[in-house]
């Protein structure tokens, strides 16, 4: 493969060497102006949902890194044991509530953070917006079209804002891809191929947890793919109009000859390749196992239990208002974790990949891949690698970029997202990183449409789900 010729600071070499955002100056985010209207005092934040994402990222990381601009005024969860542990783990001294309405009535809250079970997001989002409290919610925004419409209605009638925590958008690798697309290095975008692979450690974990139940997660087409669908919407800059999908449950759940109550008590540990020892994780033991008595939630459930009803293979085709076509797949039991992106333009093609073992220079421990993604530290052992990005215009030589590798904190996106939400800092407003209720809705509507398409064996139009009508150009 040929590297680009060094013939001065052409637009292409400028993008390759520095990136568009590196040339920008830091400005205050206009997207979150109502949250940042008083920079002279700390923002009062409350958290509902003290699972691992809530206590780690929205809890401890926020408290450790942003204590100069935020203060916790309440933690809420139906599980009093998890609440007690969350307070200690996060390192805050604030009231604890098992009744959400009581917390809203008693505390003065500037920002409500929602990290509960996906199917309950709408309850807390709507109640927060009705009280004109700004809400930051984890993906997916919600899990069905009725709940989606109720959130749209609540946002319309509220003076506050719903902010989607779409941290993938802020990831350094994905921002780089967006820059190349926006610079028209491959001409007008016409289609995208995206294959996402979850390995037998990370992928299986969804089937141990509440995520394996459609009524709680909406399937992985909502819980996991909402990240991917939002990335696609953001890259394309248009709205989805129609979805056709295929999927099934063929590996996990009832598709095994044996099963146990949970991994800890299972007598088949030695013969089950999916056995997971939760006792080796001190945080999970204190957060989940020691508090099972309160709500019965089992964190190390059997991946073969028969109540699992989500899909474990997924193939989705999406048509956009600007005529871009997407071919997407999600695999949940791959031997490796990673993805392949292919962007086809009228004048060329852009590609990147991650985690494909035979294309990377060093092997990785598959059991640790997701752990590195969730890690908030600025350096990991993988930092010496690079992302390979290749783009090639028709009739020209390929251009290969060895883009600096950063995997921790969702490709560095977690911190950049919080910098914009809580400090108002954004490097390039033209890239539209900030995500609102419309972005959250369109991401879940693709997943809802895909789930409906699979169940009803037909194409599903986005316009038939809510009052939200697709637009050809999202920002124009």
C-alpha positions in Angstrom: 0.0 0.0 0.0 1.3 3.4 -1.0 1.5 6.3 1.5 0.5 9.8 0.3 3.2 11.8 -1.4 4.7 14.6 0.6 4.1 17.5 -1.8 3.3 20.4 0.6 0.2 21.2 2.7 -2.5 20.1 0.4 -6.0 19.7 1.9 -5.5 16.0 2.0 -2.1 16.0 3.7 -3.4 18.6 6.2 -6.2 16.3 7.2 -3.9 13.4 7.4 -1.2 15.1 9.5 -3.2 17.2 11.9 -7.0 16.6 11.6 -9.5 19.4 11.2 -10.4 19.6 14.9 -6.7 20.1 15.9 -6.8 23.4 14.0 -9.9 24.7 15.8 -9.9 26.8 18.9 -11.8 25.9 22.1 -15.3 27.5 22.3 -18.2 27.3 24.7 -20.8 24.8 23.5 -24.0 26.5 22.2 -25.8 23.2 22.5 -25.8 23.2 26.3 -26.1 27.0 26.8 -29.2 26.6 29.1 -27.2 24.2 31.4 -24.2 26.5 31.5 -26.2 29.7 32.0 -24.5 30.3 35.4 -20.8 29.5 35.3 -20.2 30.9 38.8 -21.7 28.0 40.7 -21.5 24.3 40.7 -24.3 22.4 38.9 -26.5 20.3 41.2 -26.6 16.7 39.8 -28.7 13.7 40.8 -28.3 10.1 39.6 -31.0 7.5 39.2 -29.8 4.0 38.5 -26.7 2.7 40.4 -25.6 -0.2 38.3 -22.0 -0.4 37.2 -22.2 2.3 34.5 -24.0 4.6 36.9 -21.6 4.3 39.8 -18.4 4.2 37.6 -18.7 6.7 34.8 -21.7 8.9 35.7 -20.7 8.6 39.4 -17.1 8.2 40.4 -15.5 9.5 37.1 -17.8 12.6 37.2 -17.1 13.2 40.8 -13.4 12.7 40.6 -12.8 14.7 37.4 -15.5 17.4 37.5 -16.0 18.2 41.2 -15.0 21.8 40.5 -18.2 22.3 38.4 -20.7 19.7 39.8 -22.0 18.5 43.1 -24.1 15.5 43.8 -27.4 16.3 45.6 -29.0 12.8 45.4 -28.6 9.2 44.4 -31.7 7.0 43.6 -32.2 3.3 43.1 -34.9 0.7 44.0 -32.1 -1.3 45.7 -31.0 0.2 49.0 -27.9 -2.0 49.2 -26.6 -0.8 45.9 -27.4 2.8 46.9 -25.3 2.5 50.0 -22.4 1.0 48.0 -22.8 3.6 45.3 -22.4 6.5 47.8 -19.2 4.9 49.1 -17.8 4.0 45.7 -18.5 7.4 44.1 -17.2 9.2 47.2 -20.0 11.6 47.8 -22.0 12.7 50.8 -25.6 13.3 49.6 -29.1 12.0 50.4 -30.1 8.5 49.2 -33.5 7.7 47.8 -35.4 4.6 46.9 -38.4 6.7 45.8 -37.6 8.8 42.7 -40.6 11.2 43.1 -39.4 11.9 46.7 -36.0 12.9 45.4 -37.5 15.2 42.8 -39.7 16.8 45.4 -37.0 17.4 48.0 -33.9 18.2 46.0 -33.1 21.2 43.8 -31.6 19.6 40.7 -30.0 21.2 37.7 -29.1 18.0 35.9 -30.7 14.5 36.3 -28.6 11.6 35.0 -30.5 8.5 34.0 -28.7 5.1 34.0 -31.5 2.7 34.9 -32.7 -0.4 33.0 -33.4 0.7 29.5 -37.2 0.1 29.5 -37.6 2.5 32.4 -35.6 5.5 31.0 -38.8 7.1 29.7 -40.3 7.4 33.2 -37.4 9.3 34.6 -36.7 11.4 31.5 -40.4 12.5 31.2 -40.7 13.3 35.0 -37.4 15.3 34.9 -38.4 17.3 31.8 -41.9 18.0 33.3 -40.2 19.7 36.2 -37.9 21.6 33.8 -34.8 19.7 34.9 -32.1 19.1 32.3 -31.7 15.4 31.7 -28.6 13.4 30.6 -29.5 9.8 29.7 -27.6 6.8 28.8 -28.3 5.1 25.5 -30.7 3.9 24.3 -33.1 6.7 24.9 -36.0 4.2 25.3 -37.2 0.8 24.0 -40.4 1.2 22.0 -42.2 3.8 19.9 -44.9 4.7 22.4 -42.3 5.6 25.0 -40.3 7.4 22.4 -43.3 9.6 21.5 -43.9 10.4 25.2 -40.3 11.7 25.5 -40.7 13.8 22.3 -43.9 15.3 23.8 -42.2 16.0 27.1 -39.3 17.7 25.5 -41.7 19.9 23.4 -43.4 21.1 26.5 -40.3 21.6 28.7 -38.0 24.5 29.2 -35.2 22.0 29.9 -33.2 19.9 27.5 -32.7 16.1 27.1 -29.1 15.3 26.3 -28.2 12.0 24.8 -24.9 10.5 26.2 -23.8 9.3 22.7 -20.1 9.1 23.7 -19.1 7.2 20.5 -19.6 10.4 18.5 -16.9 12.0 20.6 -14.5 9.1 20.1 -11.3 10.3 18.5 -11.2 7.7 15.8 -14.9 8.3 14.8 -14.3 12.1 14.8 -11.4 11.6 12.4 -13.7 9.6 10.1 -16.3 12.3 10.3 -13.7 14.9 9.3 -12.6 12.9 6.2 -16.2 12.5 5.1 -17.0 16.2 5.7 -14.0 17.1 3.7 -15.4 15.1 0.7 -12.2 13.1 0.3 -14.3 10.3 -1.2 -16.9 12.6 -2.7 -20.6 12.4 -1.9 -21.4 9.6 0.4 -23.6 6.9 -1.1 -23.4 3.8 1.2 -21.8 2.4 4.4 -21.0 -1.1 5.3 -20.6 -1.7 9.1 -19.9 -5.1 10.7 -19.6 -5.0 14.5 -18.3 -8.1 16.4 -18.8 -8.8 20.1 -16.6 -11.6 21.3 -17.5 -14.6 23.5 -16.7 -12.6 26.7 -18.3 -9.3 26.1 -21.1 -10.6 23.8 -22.0 -13.3 26.2 -22.3 -10.9 29.1 -25.4 -9.3 27.7 -27.1 -12.7 27.9 -26.2 -13.1 31.6 -27.8 -9.9 32.5 -31.3 -8.2 32.2 -30.3 -7.2 28.7 -31.3 -10.7 27.6 -35.0 -10.0 28.1 -36.7 -7.9 25.4 -39.1 -6.3 27.8 -36.1 -4.7 29.6 -33.6 -4.0 26.9 -35.6 -3.9 23.7 -33.1 -6.4 22.4 -29.5 -5.5 21.5 -30.8 -3.6 18.4 -31.7 -1.0 21.0 -29.2 -1.4 23.9 -26.0 -2.0 21.9 -26.9 -0.9 18.3 -28.2 2.5 19.3 -24.5 3.5 19.6 -23.9 2.3 16.1 -27.1 3.7 14.5 -26.4 7.1 16.0 -22.8 7.0 14.6 -24.3 6.2 11.2 -26.9 9.0 11.4 -24.1 11.4 12.5 -21.8 10.3 9.7 -24.5 10.5 7.0 -26.0 13.8 8.2 -29.5 12.7 7.1 -32.4 10.8 8.7 -33.4 7.1 8.2 -36.6 6.5 6.3 -36.9 2.7 6.0 -35.5 -0.4 7.6 -35.4 -4.0 6.6 -33.9 -6.5 9.0 -33.3 -10.2 9.8 -32.4 -11.7 13.1 -32.7 -14.8 15.3 -31.7 -16.4 18.6 -29.6 -19.4 17.6 -26.6 -19.6 20.0 -27.6 -18.5 23.6 -30.7 -19.2 25.7 -32.6 -22.4 25.0 -30.1 -23.4 22.3 -28.0 -25.6 24.6 -28.4 -29.0 26.1 -27.6 -28.0 29.7 -28.1 -24.9 31.9 -27.7 -23.9 35.6 -29.2 -21.5 38.0 -26.2 -19.1 37.8 -22.5 -19.4 37.3 -21.6 -19.4 41.0 -23.9 -22.4 41.9 -23.5 -24.3 38.7 -22.3 -27.9 38.8 -21.3 -27.8 35.2 -18.5 -25.1 35.5 -15.9 -27.4 34.1 -17.7 -28.2 30.9 -19.2 -24.8 30.1 -16.9 -22.6 28.1 -19.1 -19.6 29.1 -18.6 -20.0 32.8 -17.8 -16.6 34.4 -16.4 -16.3 37.9 -17.9 -13.1 39.4 -16.1 -13.8 42.7 -12.9 -12.5 41.1 -14.4 -9.1 40.7 -14.5 -7.3 44.0 -16.6 -4.4 42.7 -19.3 -6.7 41.2 -19.4 -8.7 44.4 -20.1 -5.6 46.5 -22.4 -3.9 44.1 -24.5 -6.9 42.9 -24.0 -10.2 44.8 -24.1 -8.6 48.3 -27.4 -6.9 47.4 -29.3 -9.6 45.6 -31.6 -9.9 48.6 -33.2 -6.6 47.9 -34.4 -7.0 44.3 -33.4 -10.5 43.3 -31.1 -9.4 40.5 -28.5 -12.0 39.6 -25.5 -10.5 37.8 -23.9 -13.9 36.8 -27.0 -15.6 35.4 -26.8 -18.5 33.0 -26.4 -17.6 29.4 -28.5 -20.7 28.5 -31.6 -19.9 30.6 -34.8 -20.3 28.7 -36.3 -16.9 29.4 -33.8 -15.2 27.1 -35.7 -13.9 24.1 -33.5 -11.3 22.4 -31.7 -12.0 19.1 -28.1 -13.0 19.0 -27.6 -12.4 15.3 -28.6 -9.3 13.5 -28.6 -8.0 9.9 -30.1 -4.6 9.1 -30.4 -2.5 5.9 -31.3 1.2 6.3 -32.3 3.7 3.6 -31.8 7.4 4.3 -33.7 10.5 3.2 -30.7 11.5 1.1 -30.6 8.1 -0.5 -27.6 6.7 1.4 -27.9 3.0 2.0 -26.4 1.2 5.1 -25.7 -2.5 5.5 -25.2 -3.3 9.1 -24.6 -6.5 11.1 -24.0 -7.3 14.8 -22.5 -10.6 15.9 -22.6 -11.6 19.6 -20.3 -14.7 19.7 -17.3 -13.8 17.6 -13.9 -15.2 18.5 -12.7 -11.6 18.5 -14.1 -8.1 19.4 -14.0 -5.3 16.8 -15.5 -3.8 13.7 -15.1 -3.0 10.0 -16.3 0.3 8.5 -16.5 0.8 4.8 -17.7 4.2 3.4 -18.5 4.3 -0.3 -18.5 7.7 -2.0 -19.1 8.7 -5.6 -15.4 9.5 -5.9 -13.8 6.9 -3.7 -13.8 4.7 -0.6 -12.8 5.1 3.1 -12.1 2.1 5.3 -11.0 1.4 8.9 -11.1 -1.6 11.2 -10.4 -2.6 14.8 -9.7 -5.8 16.6 -9.3 -8.0 13.5 -6.5 -10.3 14.7 -4.8 -11.1 11.5 -4.6 -7.4 10.5 -3.2 -6.2 13.8 0.5 -6.4 14.7 0.0 -7.8 18.2 -2.5 -10.2 19.7 -4.8 -9.1 22.6 -6.5 -10.9 25.5 -10.1 -11.1 24.3 -11.3 -11.3 27.9 -9.9 -7.8 28.6 -11.0 -6.0 25.4 -14.2 -4.5 26.8 -12.5 -3.7 30.1 -10.1 -1.5 28.3 -13.0 0.3 26.5 -14.7 1.1 29.8 -11.4 2.1 31.5 -11.3 5.9 32.1 -7.5 6.2 32.5 -5.6 8.1 29.9 -3.0 5.4 29.1 -3.3 1.7 28.5 -1.0 -1.0 27.3 -2.6 -0.7 23.9 -1.7 3.0 23.4 1.4 2.1 21.4 -0.8 0.7 18.5 -2.5 2.8 15.8 -5.7 2.8 13.9 -5.3 2.1 10.3 -7.4 4.4 8.1 -7.3 4.1 4.3 -9.1 6.3 1.8 -8.7 6.2 -1.9 -10.1 8.4 -4.6 -11.1 6.8 -7.9 -8.1 6.6 -10.3 -5.7 7.6 -7.6 -3.3 5.8 -5.2 -4.6 4.9 -1.7 -3.8 7.1 1.3 -3.0 5.2 4.5 -3.1 7.0 7.9 -1.6 5.5 11.0 -3.9 7.4 13.4 -2.9 7.4 17.1 -4.6 4.6 18.9 -6.8 5.4 21.9 -9.2 2.8 23.2 -9.9 3.8 26.8 -13.0 5.6 27.7 -14.8 4.7 24.5 -12.0 5.9 22.1 -11.5 8.9 24.4 -15.1 10.0 23.8 -16.3 9.8 27.5 -14.1 12.7 28.7 -14.7 14.8 25.6 -18.5 14.4 26.0 -18.4 15.3 29.6 -16.2 18.3 28.8 -18.9 19.6 26.5 -21.8 18.9 28.8 -20.4 20.1 32.1 -17.8 22.6 31.1 -19.2 23.7 27.7 -16.0 23.0 25.9 -16.2 22.0 22.3 -13.4 22.1 19.7 -15.3 22.2 16.5 -19.1 23.1 16.6 -19.4 22.3 12.8 -19.0 18.6 13.7 -22.2 18.6 15.7 -21.1 16.2 18.5 -23.9 17.2 20.9 -26.9 14.9 20.7 -30.5 15.8 21.6 -33.9 14.3 21.7 -34.2 14.0 17.9 -30.8 12.2 17.7 -31.8 9.9 20.6 -35.2 9.2 18.9 -33.8 8.4 15.5 -31.2 6.0 16.9 -33.8 4.0 18.8 -36.4 4.2 16.0 -33.9 2.3 13.7 -33.6 -0.4 16.3 -37.4 -0.5 16.9 -38.0 -0.6 13.2 -35.5 -3.4 12.8 -37.0 -5.4 15.6 -40.5 -4.9 14.1 -39.1 -5.9 10.6 -37.7 -9.1 12.0 -40.9 -10.0 13.9 -43.3 -9.0 11.2 -41.1 -10.0 8.2 -41.6 -6.7 6.4 -39.9 -3.4 5.7 -40.7 -0.7 8.2 -40.9 3.0 7.6 -39.6 5.3 10.3 -42.6 7.6 9.8 -45.1 5.0 10.9 -43.6 4.8 14.4 -43.9 8.3 15.8 -44.8 11.8 14.6 -41.1 12.4 13.9 -40.7 12.9 10.1 -37.4 12.2 8.4 -35.4 15.1 7.0 -33.0 14.9 4.1 -30.4 17.2 5.8 -30.1 17.1 9.6 -28.3 20.3 10.0 -29.2 22.3 6.9 
